[in-house]
Amino acid sequence: MPRSLDGLVLAPVTDQAPGQVGTRTRFTYHERDGVIWADYAGGDVVRGHLVGTREGDRLDFRYVQLKHDGSTSAGHCVSTVVELPDGRVRLDETWAWESQEGSGTSVVEQVTAQTTD
């Protein structure tokens, strides 16, 4: 099983649709005994939260977020945890909104001091 996500900060590799998470969004993950959760913010997102479970390299979680325009939205995501050759973690994600139309895929990767320079 890939290493724990506890305490890791991850960011999207590319921007999603306008008004959604993007490369300026940062997710701070926590993990304990198969339970995962994260807080996120940045870009168009004022504050977001996700909570779910981890079984091996598979995450299954729900998310909810507040955007700068005052709107809220929620959805479901299933992710696969991948350890990159440089030791960082990547999540390959498949998501779908539950509060509005839309679904897709995305990739978030661990941010380190070297990757933020």
Secondary structure per residue as TSV (DSSP state, phi and psi in degrees):
chain	resnum	aa	ss	phi	psi
A	1	M	-	360.0	134.7
A	2	P	-	-57.6	162.0
A	3	R	-	-65.5	168.0
A	4	S	-	-62.7	147.9
A	5	L	-	-88.8	-6.5
A	6	D	T	-57.2	120.3
A	7	G	T	85.0	-2.7
A	8	L	-	-80.8	146.4
A	9	V	E	-110.1	127.5
A	10	L	E	-124.4	154.5
A	11	A	E	-140.6	147.9
A	12	P	E	-60.1	144.1
A	13	V	S	-76.2	-34.5
A	14	T	S	-134.2	161.0
A	15	D	-	-71.6	145.1
A	16	Q	-	-90.2	-162.3
A	17	A	S	-62.3	153.7
A	18	P	T	-52.3	138.8
A	19	G	T	86.3	3.4
A	20	Q	S	-115.4	-172.9
A	21	V	-	-63.7	151.9
A	22	G	-	-150.3	-170.6
A	23	T	T	-62.4	-18.2
A	24	R	T	-88.9	-5.4
A	25	T	-	-81.3	136.5
A	26	R	E	-122.2	130.6
A	27	F	E	-108.2	124.0
A	28	T	E	-105.4	111.8
A	29	Y	E	-91.9	151.4
A	30	H	E	-135.9	150.6
A	31	E	E	-151.1	136.5
A	32	R	E	-154.8	119.9
A	33	D	T	51.2	46.2
A	34	G	T	84.3	-1.0
A	35	V	E	-103.9	132.8
A	36	I	E	-121.6	150.7
A	37	W	E	-156.5	157.9
A	38	A	E	-153.8	152.8
A	39	D	E	-110.8	145.0
A	40	Y	E	-145.6	155.9
A	41	A	E	-165.1	162.5
A	42	G	E	125.0	151.9
A	43	G	T	66.2	-130.7
A	44	D	T	-78.9	-8.1
A	45	V	E	-96.4	120.6
A	46	V	E	-75.4	-46.8
A	47	R	E	-158.1	137.7
A	48	G	E	-141.7	156.1
A	49	H	E	-139.1	145.7
A	50	L	E	-135.0	151.2
A	51	V	E	-150.0	139.6
A	52	G	E	-178.0	-154.6
A	53	T	E	-127.4	160.1
A	54	R	E	-127.7	130.9
A	55	E	E	-130.0	107.5
A	56	G	T	64.8	-122.7
A	57	D	T	-100.0	16.3
A	58	R	E	-112.0	127.3
A	59	L	E	-106.9	142.5
A	60	D	E	-136.2	113.4
A	61	F	E	-147.4	162.8
A	62	R	E	-108.1	149.6
A	63	Y	E	-133.6	154.1
A	64	V	E	-143.6	142.0
A	65	Q	E	-146.2	155.8
A	66	L	E	-115.8	127.9
A	67	K	E	-99.5	166.1
A	68	H	T	-60.6	-25.6
A	69	D	T	-81.1	3.0
A	70	G	S	89.9	-4.1
A	71	S	-	-82.9	153.3
A	72	T	E	-119.1	155.8
A	73	S	E	-153.8	158.4
A	74	A	E	-145.0	155.3
A	75	G	E	-164.3	-172.9
A	76	H	E	-126.4	142.5
A	77	C	E	-141.0	141.2
A	78	V	E	-120.8	127.9
A	79	S	E	-127.3	151.9
A	80	T	E	-111.4	128.5
A	81	V	E	-85.6	128.1
A	82	V	E	-127.4	134.6
A	83	E	E	-93.6	122.9
A	84	L	-	-76.8	159.2
A	85	P	T	-56.4	-28.8
A	86	D	T	-85.8	4.7
A	87	G	S	95.0	-11.8
A	88	R	-	-76.2	166.7
A	89	V	E	-106.2	141.7
A	90	R	E	-125.2	144.2
A	91	L	E	-114.5	121.5
A	92	D	E	-93.5	116.3
A	93	E	E	-114.8	143.4
A	94	T	E	-124.0	121.0
A	95	W	E	-132.2	160.7
A	96	A	E	-149.3	134.2
A	97	W	E	-69.7	144.5
A	98	E	S	-108.7	-18.3
A	99	S	S	-100.2	-3.3
A	100	Q	S	-160.5	175.0
A	101	E	S	-74.0	147.3
A	102	G	-	129.5	146.0
A	103	S	E	-158.6	167.7
A	104	G	E	174.2	-164.6
A	105	T	E	-128.5	155.5
A	106	S	E	-155.3	168.0
A	107	V	E	-131.8	129.9
A	108	V	E	-120.1	143.7
A	109	E	E	-129.5	152.3
A	110	Q	E	-60.8	134.2
A	111	V	-	-97.4	129.4
A	112	T	-	-124.3	172.2
A	113	A	T	-56.5	-36.0
A	114	Q	T	-70.8	-34.8
A	115	T	T	-82.1	-12.1
A	116	T	T	-97.1	-6.0
A	117	D	-	-71.4	360.0
